[in-house]
Amino acid sequence: MREHIVAAARGDELMDTIIRGVNLVNVFTAEIYQADIGMKENRFAAIARYENNQPTFPMEGKHEIDAKGKYAVPGLIDCHVHIESTMIPPDMFAKAVLRHGTTVAVIDPHEIGNCLGAEGVKYMVEASKDLPVKILTTIPSCVPAVPGLETAGAEFNPDDMEALLQLPNVVGVAELMDYVGVIKQNPRMAGIVQKGLDAGVRNEGHLPRVSGRDLHAYLAAGVNSDHESRTSEEIVEKLRAGMLVYIRESSVSQFADIAAEAWKSVPHVSNIAMCTDDVEPSDMLKNGQMNRVVRRCIEEGIPAALAIRYASLNGAIRYGLHDRGAIAAGYLADFSLVDDLKTMEVNDVFVSGKQLVADGQVTEEITSAIPPLLRNTVRIPELTEEDFIIHAPVENGTVTLNTMEITKVGTTEKGTLKLQVNDRKITSLPEDYVFASVTGRHGQNREPFVGVLKNSGLRHGAYATTVAHDSHNLVVVGTNAYDMLLAAEQVQKAGGGLCLVKDGQIRDQLHLPLAGLMSPEPIEELSPKVERFSEIAKSMGVKVGRRSPAMAFSSLTLTVIPEIRISDLGLVDVDKQELIPLFVDA
């Protein structure tokens, strides 16, 4: 019952708390004006706008906060995020994002789903319960992303999806990354989309560089959101087609600039929201979470009140959160106080009317009752140096290889390279080329696939990681087999994580024992370790992911992002959805 809330709104009872003289960001009208905000119990009870420097009606409260000069911003809503990319479990994640003003996060646990299957998804759902940040779940649609082109620790079919969609706090089917399968109505993907439609939940999209008839086919299938657009023209086309576009600023991809350019073409657009997707720990501590997306959009020219609407109200509408995403009577009292909208530095955060962040610090302990799943998930065969050498189809002479080349904007394209063969082996590469291997770590019991990568920047040694979207097999990139083997062995012993090796010496190692993806420690403790790893990676020449070298090679295996990727099964032509031979003549 809201008896006391309504009584306070009428003026018959005292407000519990009043925020006096704050600059209110009204996301309904995209205005900013001075107001008093009255709260009763867990909700906003009344908002008194100022006229002639006075509130339009008086309010009295048990507790008052003078907020003159500050801005009241609704709780921010992250429409699509992978908690695993922060490398910490849900309770640590909630604490980390809350201080940046995020009060709702819609997660896609497909990283842990690809490692531990339904057990991993259920762990994330249970571990996300009863936290101050409202964590909603979308069920991973691509476990693995593209069957037949990679192998993971599990495989979800439509019937599996139907069962998982019954879990609590589930609001959708997670990003349908096999967009080719959706467009062509592959039985598995069409069936998964239909399960979402039957359950009455959102089907979340993933549609890079797709336009024209294929865009409309994807929408017609029942999938109507996207966070993967690469140009302003692509965004405008999707907005005009009715697709909800999430502006993304992650540790790997930053698209606020092209989104703002698109907005200028269609300034009255309503179908925009925001997400972070993947943000690693040190990047979050330094640059924020959803507040970073808002800040970047404001920097690129989107008006502040409109940018905040995209980051709050529009996300609430997307997921049917009818009493979240705005500061208005009857809404849950989730909001932040910010000194300057240009910086979006959050000082104080209130959740359901209770202050949980003061002067940038979380004031209460945030923990989950569910213990982390700590067991070694790196199940690989015994490896030797020979496993990291490319074996050619000729004894001696030259061969031409298909290669994967990283472009300036971080995508990949196919190249070719002619190499010398001695005793059927290719053991050395020209400058700016390295070996790239993928070893199935989910008990596949196969030797690594080894290909060639250009433009990684790595000059010496090896870099190994079990954070390798989306099947999260073991990726080792290196200049020589000896260092690659040592890096792989170290990661296996640790139960997952990242390792740098040079000249037979371990330069640095980051332990991620929770599914090989996360570490059960506060972000403040993990962040310096990630930052140190990134700095050492840079010193070894790694230039991919300049903002976050700790995630430099995490997308090499992402078989749903054009053009060429690598998996435990071989080189993948993403557009054609087929494996391509390593040797051109083959």
PyMOL commands that set and color helices and strands:
alter all, ss='L'
color gray80, all
select helices_A, chain A and resi 3-10+83-86+90-98+110-116+118-127+158-164+179-183+187-199+212-221+232-240+256-265+281-287+290-299+304-311+313-318+385-388+481-494+523-539+549-551
alter helices_A, ss='H'
color red, helices_A
select strands_A, chain A and resi 15-26+31-40+43-51+54-55+61-66+71-74+76-81+102-107+134-139+170-176+202-205+225-226+244-248+272-275+335-338+346-351+354-358+361-362+390-391+397-406+412-421+425-426+433-439+449-454+462-465+474-478+497-502+505-511+564-567+570-573+578-580
alter strands_A, ss='S'
color yellow, strands_A
deselect
rebuild
show_as cartoon
